[in-house]
Amino acid sequence: MGKNMIILVALFLGACANNTSNIAELSPDIVNEKIEVRFHLTETEAYCGGAKPPQELLDELNTPKAMANTSIFLRNDTVNNIEDSIDYTFTSNQEGWINAKLPAGQYSVVFADKKDRKTYEDMLEQYKTSTRLYKAIDTDCLQSYFRQPEKVIHVTEKGENKYEIKNRKHCKRSVPCATYIGPVPPSAPPKNTER
């Protein structure tokens, strides 16, 4: 009976060892389980006229509006390294919402204007030399601009995982890291203070 007990114990320990290795093999699947994430994309606008606008117009421009059919690009990092490939791309619906699934982790989120090396090179090429409208682009500033994501998100199993991604639509003459030196829209005529 003692020998049978030893054999049973040995078989039991062997079975446990095999199960442990199977659990270890399954762990990456558990770690890579995807979590539901919601994004809401909104945009406000800068006032680009010359004369001082009415407050109602400024309020309207500063009211966030849904960004329909807009793509966001995610990298599994806290900075937007344009040398790395894009890990995920999602596009919003008509109301600016995106429902997605992602593994737990940290992600940098950017819009199309910061998505890759080609976008960077195109901007650098267009503004590399001074013109009558712009001073030459500051390359150090441009590199910093591209590395800065719109938002860094932390996807967790227990968190709400709902993120507001905001964009500010600037005037056409406003180019990151290139100083505009061209004409500006005319301002309002001076107020008549004499009565």
Phi and psi in degrees as a GROMACS rama.xvg file:
@    title "Ramachandran Plot"
@    xaxis  label "Phi"
@    yaxis  label "Psi"
@TYPE xy
-61.2519  -40.582  GLY-2
-67.7458  -39.6929  LYS-3
-62.7997  -39.1638  ASN-4
-64.5607  -41.5988  MET-5
-64.4245  -41.4497  ILE-6
-64.9501  -42.9817  ILE-7
-63.0435  -43.3439  LEU-8
-62.6607  -42.6081  VAL-9
-63.0691  -43.6417  ALA-10
-63.2892  -42.3745  LEU-11
-61.9171  -46.3749  PHE-12
-65.22  -36.9744  LEU-13
-64.703  -41.2774  GLY-14
-64.9789  -41.5941  ALA-15
-63.2597  -40.6623  CYS-16
-61.8854  -42.3226  ALA-17
-64.9875  -40.3296  ASN-18
-65.5897  -37.2905  ASN-19
-61.8908  -42.2879  THR-20
-68.3203  -33.9689  SER-21
-65.6578  -39.7681  ASN-22
-62.938  -42.46  ILE-23
-61.9077  -37.0474  ALA-24
-68.7256  -29.6641  GLU-25
-83.0717  -19.727  LEU-26
-53.1718  -43.2296  SER-27
-58.393  -36.2265  PRO-28
-63.8612  -40.6441  ASP-29
-66.3698  -43.5757  ILE-30
-63.0699  -38.1485  VAL-31
-87.6553  10.6429  ASN-32
-60.1406  136.227  GLU-33
-89.8562  145.287  LYS-34
-115.491  141.039  ILE-35
-68.7217  132.813  GLU-36
-134.013  141.254  VAL-37
-121.69  136.323  ARG-38
-119.959  142.637  PHE-39
-124.507  118.93  HIS-40
-97.9415  124.132  LEU-41
-132.104  161.109  THR-42
-142.93  141.237  GLU-43
-116.959  166.529  THR-44
-125.568  147.628  GLU-45
-82.4715  151.29  ALA-46
-82.1247  127.883  TYR-47
-114.599  6.3459  CYS-48
-80.7035  -175.874  GLY-49
-101.808  -54.2514  GLY-50
-68.9159  152.997  ALA-51
-63.1329  124.013  LYS-52
-81.8282  162.777  PRO-53
-66.5309  152.101  PRO-54
-58.3493  -34.3849  GLN-55
-59.9855  -40.1237  GLU-56
-66.3556  -44.3296  LEU-57
-61.3108  -41.279  LEU-58
-62.3489  -41.9105  ASP-59
-63.3864  -44.85  GLU-60
-65.699  -31.3421  LEU-61
-89.6183  0.328466  ASN-62
-84.4048  121.069  THR-63
-60.5071  134.673  PRO-64
-121.093  146.646  LYS-65
-62.7363  139.97  ALA-66
-99.695  96.9404  MET-67
-77.7015  146.132  ALA-68
50.191  43.7413  ASN-69
-114.327  135.342  THR-70
-93.1863  144.513  SER-71
-120.418  154.443  ILE-72
-126.82  130.668  PHE-73
-118.137  138.876  LEU-74
-120.493  144.409  ARG-75
-80.511  71.3661  ASN-76
-167.225  166.222  ASP-77
-93.9134  -6.0359  THR-78
-121.033  158.972  VAL-79
-95.6091  88.5339  ASN-80
-88.0488  106  ASN-81
-70.1945  -7.42191  ILE-82
-79.0741  -22.3492  GLU-83
-86.7018  152.815  ASP-84
-72.044  158.127  SER-85
-77.9921  130.309  ILE-86
-84.7007  -36.1334  ASP-87
-145.695  143.65  TYR-88
-129.577  131.508  THR-89
-132.678  150.888  PHE-90
-124.151  136.745  THR-91
-76.8772  158.698  SER-92
-86.175  -170.476  ASN-93
-62.0168  -27.9394  GLN-94
-93.2284  5.31684  GLU-95
85.068  9.23679  GLY-96
-95.076  147.459  TRP-97
-130.426  127.05  ILE-98
-107.234  123.705  ASN-99
-140.047  172.181  ALA-100
-130.107  130.784  LYS-101
-137.396  149.799  LEU-102
-67.2713  154.063  PRO-103
-57.6467  142.645  ALA-104
154.764  -174.987  GLY-105
-106.738  139.24  GLN-106
-136.684  142.577  TYR-107
-94.7307  138.388  SER-108
-118.233  128.829  VAL-109
-136.205  160.307  VAL-110
-89.8136  178.886  PHE-111
-59.2026  -27.7069  ALA-112
-70.2979  -8.44101  ASP-113
-130.174  19.6975  LYS-114
-76.6444  -28.5913  LYS-115
-158.823  178.261  ASP-116
-62.1413  -39.03  ARG-117
-61.4487  -43.2836  LYS-118
-60.4156  -42.5295  THR-119
-62.2181  -49.5292  TYR-120
-62.5833  -38.5306  GLU-121
-62.7317  -44.3686  ASP-122
-66.6716  -41.4892  MET-123
-62.7669  -43.1484  LEU-124
-63.664  -43.1819  GLU-125
-66.9404  -32.3184  GLN-126
-121.695  23.1707  TYR-127
-72.0722  -25.0565  LYS-128
-120.478  152.801  THR-129
-66.8021  145.867  SER-130
-131.611  -175.178  THR-131
-71.4306  -14.8318  ARG-132
-104.651  -28.9112  LEU-133
-137.197  146.064  TYR-134
-76.2811  157.327  LYS-135
-57.6803  143.899  ALA-136
-65.9908  142.868  ILE-137
-85.5012  108.821  ASP-138
-66.8228  -35.2133  THR-139
-63.5108  -43.4945  ASP-140
-61.9568  -42.9323  CYS-141
-64.3071  -40.7423  LEU-142
-62.3753  -43.1349  GLN-143
-63.7173  -41.4992  SER-144
-58.5762  -45.3346  TYR-145
-69.4146  -33.9638  PHE-146
-71.8013  -23.5264  ARG-147
-82.7227  112.931  GLN-148
-74.1955  163.854  PRO-149
-64.8128  -36.9489  GLU-150
-159.608  147.188  LYS-151
-107.481  127.839  VAL-152
-113.773  152.193  ILE-153
-121.984  102.061  HIS-154
-85.0689  123.16  VAL-155
-130.647  156.351  THR-156
-65.0092  -35.1229  GLU-157
-97.8759  -10.6407  LYS-158
-80.2423  171.109  GLY-159
-71.8293  -33.7341  GLU-160
56.5154  44.6759  ASN-161
-121.755  124.306  LYS-162
-128.806  135.351  TYR-163
-96.3237  119.903  GLU-164
-109.745  113.965  ILE-165
-105.945  140.408  LYS-166
-123.457  146.057  ASN-167
-114.399  115.056  ARG-168
-81.5847  115.231  LYS-169
-92.4817  169.668  HIS-170
-65.4554  151.692  CYS-171
-58.1499  -31.662  LYS-172
-76.823  -9.84652  ARG-173
-87.6282  110.815  SER-174
-117.816  126.809  VAL-175
-55.0165  128.773  PRO-176
70.0554  10.5717  CYS-177
-125.769  121.072  ALA-178
-79.94  125.03  THR-179
-78.2498  127.939  TYR-180
-124.737  8.5731  ILE-181
-81.1267  -173.278  GLY-182
-67.2769  149.725  PRO-183
-111.611  157.929  VAL-184
-58.4157  146.496  PRO-185
-65.3124  147.912  PRO-186
-90.1456  172.986  SER-187
-67.6918  149.256  ALA-188
-64.64  153.819  PRO-189
-61.0775  145.298  PRO-190
-69.9955  140.998  LYS-191
-80.1642  110.831  ASN-192
-93.2339  -9.40465  THR-193
-82.3619  140.293  GLU-194
